[in-house]
Amino acid sequence: MSEIKIYRIVGSYRKGHREYLFRKEKRALKEEDAIEKALSQICSIGVLRRQINIHEVKEIAPEECNDFLIKTLSKPTPTEE
């Protein structure tokens, strides 16, 4: 069975005449899936994919995660301990 990992995606995008930085934390099986989820979320605000630059994709531990929901979902269940 595959293990779900947490990825931190860091990048920037241009909207109008400004450049915005972003940091997204996503749960996914593969790095490509995490990137796709992050791109989909950013594109939903009206930014084209060609305007988005990904600077870093890194697998992180649940303790490093800043997103409360992702951290909670990543806790082991009592049967896994």
C-alpha positions in Angstrom: 0.0 0.0 0.0 1.3 3.5 -0.9 2.1 6.0 1.8 0.7 9.5 1.6 3.5 12.2 1.9 3.4 15.9 2.6 5.1 18.2 0.1 5.9 21.9 0.4 5.7 23.8 -2.9 7.3 27.2 -3.0 7.1 29.6 -6.0 5.8 32.8 -7.4 3.3 34.1 -9.9 2.6 37.4 -11.7 -0.8 39.0 -11.6 -1.2 42.4 -13.1 2.1 44.2 -12.6 3.0 42.6 -9.3 4.8 39.4 -8.4 3.4 37.3 -5.5 5.2 34.6 -3.6 3.4 31.5 -2.3 4.0 28.5 -0.2 1.6 25.6 -0.3 1.6 22.3 1.7 -0.2 19.4 0.0 -0.7 15.8 0.8 -0.1 13.5 -2.2 1.3 10.1 -3.2 3.7 11.5 -5.7 5.5 14.9 -6.1 3.7 15.5 -9.5 0.3 15.1 -7.8 1.2 17.7 -5.2 2.4 20.1 -7.8 -0.8 19.6 -9.8 -3.0 20.3 -6.7 -1.0 23.5 -6.0 -1.3 24.7 -9.6 -5.0 24.0 -9.7 -5.6 26.0 -6.5 -3.6 29.0 -7.7 -5.2 28.9 -11.2 -8.6 29.2 -9.6 -7.9 32.8 -8.8 -7.4 33.8 -12.4 -3.7 33.1 -12.9 -2.5 31.2 -16.0 -0.2 28.3 -15.6 2.4 29.9 -17.7 2.6 32.8 -15.2 3.5 30.5 -12.3 7.1 29.6 -11.5 7.8 26.8 -9.1 11.1 27.4 -7.2 11.2 24.4 -4.8 9.3 21.2 -4.1 10.3 19.4 -0.9 9.0 16.4 1.0 8.5 17.4 4.7 7.7 15.7 7.9 4.3 16.2 9.6 6.0 18.1 12.4 7.3 20.7 10.0 3.9 21.3 8.5 2.2 24.7 9.3 -1.3 23.7 8.0 -3.4 22.4 11.0 -5.7 20.2 8.8 -2.8 18.5 7.0 -1.0 17.9 10.3 -4.1 16.4 11.9 -4.7 14.1 9.0 -1.1 12.9 9.1 -1.3 11.7 12.7 -1.1 7.9 13.0 -4.3 6.2 13.9 -4.4 4.0 17.1 -4.2 0.8 14.9 -1.0 2.0 13.2 0.9 2.5 16.5 
